[in-house]
Amino acid sequence: MDVKEQILKMGADALAASRELAKLSSRKKNTILEAMADELDAQRAFIQSENAKDLTAGKENGLSSAMLDRLELTDARIDDMTKGLRDVAILNDPVGSEISTWNRPNGLEIRKIRVPIGVIGIIFESRPNVTCDAAALCFKTSNAVILRGGKEAIHSNLAIAQAMQKAGRAKGMPAAAIQLIPTTDREAVKVMCQMVDYLDLIIPRGGVGLIQAVMEMAHVPVIKHYTGVCHTYVDVTADLPMAWKISENAKCQRPGVCNAMETLLVHKDIAEVFLPKMAKIFGSQKVEIRGDKRTRSFIPSAIPAIEEDWTTEYVDLILSIRVVDDVDAAVDHINTYGSGHSDAIVAQDEKAEKIFLEEVDSAAVYVNASTRFTDGAEFGMGAEIGVSTDKLHARGPMGLEELTTYKFVITGQGQIRK
């Protein structure tokens, strides 16, 4: 069987599985998710041994330290995966819930009910825990899922998927409810993107190149987990100790993720006080600073920023800094160069906060908090499928509700239209 035949068969199997999934009760799905968590824990040593193969290959292929960090499955991260499965199990199942209901003058009762999307394809890079998170959320919402991870995590992804499939099948999950494409052949992505007879939605998670390639190839709807060019703006009214703390966290706590800060904007009237100390903090964390002319007057060691820096998602310990005249200039910069992901203002002035919140066109906007909170678990949604930078039909962290659509259920007593 060649790659195309293999992927098409997976699509047909997934479609059949989605129809069986729709029959599973919430209790049954939760039992299966708990079993998956147990199996992941039981397979911990094997998963980590497979992950070690990917880490070794990644080092040989020159992956950055940040990318290797995204790839590594420590005990804590496996614990997080098992906890994520259990957390999803206890979340309310949106499938079958009533969004709204109303009655028409002719006596018809109309209800709007949440239903699964059907078959979802997820294409992602680097982070093998996505295999677990994505599969769990799709399964909870009775969607069949076809996963295609990056070549850098192939062994890790297969080990995680196999553990979840084994546990699921043992408890009554349709065999093709969760599938992971076992080849790194790029032809698989093309076939997947054009599988209109079987696939209802594709969600790409990764770098700009991956997402653009999927958009160009796709014949089915796509929800983009696009770049995270996230900003923090420090206003003239900011509490400076708070601003130093938030800025350090947003950049340094985990630089290789999409909600990490990539550009720091600082009001001109506090730059002289704020930036030198901020530079020392970043220096202690080994952050490379790229700044505009005004920034470099306060941080002489900063590398001159070029236009490309303002639109770059570094996913590394690199940061762009620009000094701006006011909140309006900060908003203009963000709306010009940002990716619509997550942006924050640190301020004590309600007027500045209001301008920022109303005018920054991003999925998540913050006041006096780190952008690192843009995450399904941190929002109380359980594990997330990704962070959508689109506006239709989902935006921001995509949890269970975002993995459903709806249908209208109409009940009558013999009405006919005249």
Phi, psi and omega in degrees: 000124179280178186300315182299313180298320181297314183290320178296322176295320177299321179296315179297319179295321180295318179300315178297319180294324182298326179288328175285323179301323182299342181271348184285136176286162176300319179299317180296316180297321180293322176298319179294318179298319177297320179295322177298318179299316179299318183290322176300317179296318180294329182266013186308311184297317180294317179300317181289328177292323176290323177297324179298326177297318180292320179296318179298315178296322180297318178295319179295330181268006173079027176297144180293164179298324179294320180290324176295325177296319178296330185276330189289136176252089176284171175303319181298322181286327173291321174302318179297322179294315180294321177296321179299319177297317180291324178296318178296324180299326183268354176287152176297135178278118182284342184296127180090352180286153183267121178281315178198162177212147178204162180244139178267158180303334180276005177095352177294135172259126182244125177239141178254114191242137176287135178223161177298154173289321177132263177239125183243133174255133180235123181245122187216167181233153165068295193276107183292339178296342176299326178305313181290309183300313184294316180297319181296314182293318178296317180296316181301327181264016176061029173262134169285148184227139172245118184257138174226102180273173179282160182295334183292343182235023188301316182293318179296314182299315180297320181295318179293313181298319181297321178296317181291321179295317181300312181294319182296313181298323180296336182254008174104013176285136174306136189303324184261018179294324178234117179229144176237126180296121188274001181248151176262007178298127182294340178301331180299321180294317180298314180298317180300317183292340184247017185273063188294336181284342186237331188256134180262336186200145172238136176238106176271136176231116180164203183285172182303319182300316179297311185295318178296320179297317179297316180299321181289327184271335193291135171252356178246161181302146182233135168248121188272129165264082192275189186297149178255073174274084187265145184238152165234126177253124178259110184281163179299335182267006185295147166285111190296316177302322176296316182295320177298316182295313181296317182295319178297314181297315184298326181268318196258339186300320172200090188291343186269019182242164190288340181261012174283145179293134176247337178224132176252126178250132186230131178298138186300330185281349176242359185302322183297327179271317188287314192290317181302317178290323178298323179296322178295318179298312179295324178299321180293339179260006179063038178274129174276126183256133174241119188232159173284181186300315182293323177297318183291341176289337178257338177232083184301335182281352182293143176282138178301127178282144175248169184305322182298331182298326184291342180248011186263130169267102187287326189042045182200176180279062177227139184218136172264139178231134176228137173269129183239161184285324184192185182295326179296319178293324178295315179299317180298317178299313183297315181289338178277316188251343185286172182250007178076023183267276184216131181217145187230150170242137172250114186199161174244003183260119184296326180296315179297318179299316182297315178301314182297310184294323183279331190254340177283122186264074181229162182294326180224128177235138188238150168239120175056045175204157182285144176293349182295352181275355180286093189195139182303316180295317181293333177274000180080019182262000188083192178298151183249157175273343182155180177243110183280130173258009171278177176243349179228134347266000182234147178219137182080199181303130181260109177257212186293313183300325181288349178260016175240160168241203180213163171222160179262130177247117186245127181243128179230184177229046178097012181297141171232150182276135180255000000 
